[in-house]
Structures are given as C-alpha cells and as structure tokens.
Amino acid sequence: MSERKIKLTEINDVKEFVQTAGQCDFDIDVFYNRVIIDAKSILGVLSLDLTKVLTVKYGGDDMKFENILDKYSAS
C-alpha cells in the first residue's frame, strides 16, 4: 500500500484526479482527519476540505495515476 500527500485547490483539479483514479483497477482512498473517501467518487472528494493537504492511499501501480499524484503533490 502506497501513500502520498496531495493538494487539490480547484474543482478542475478534483475532476482530473477523480477521472484518472477511475481508470485504475485498484482501490484508492483519500483521507483527511478521520474521514475516508473513495477517490473514484467526485462527490466524495468534493465533500472534503480542499484547503487542506489530503492523504492518498492506493494499492496498485498505474503511470497515469502516478503522474497526477506528482502534479498535485503537497510535499
């Protein structure tokens, strides 16, 4: 299980992130405090506080998804 920190500041960022996550064949979760959201759910991700750094946990390997994580990396 891999873990990365990201920051999504605009709705278009969320849309791009969720679309890319939806193309992956493995589970991807987004965490903030004690809230866990499926990264493939646009409404779920939009319900998070986008002013904060989010933690993404995923259990697979996809180059497109890795590129999105790099693009929105918070570290």
Protein Blocks (a to p, Z undefined) as FASTA:
>chain_A
ZZdddddfbfklmmmmmmmmmmpccdcdddehjbccdfklmklmmmpcfkbccddddfbd
cfklmmmmmmmocZZ
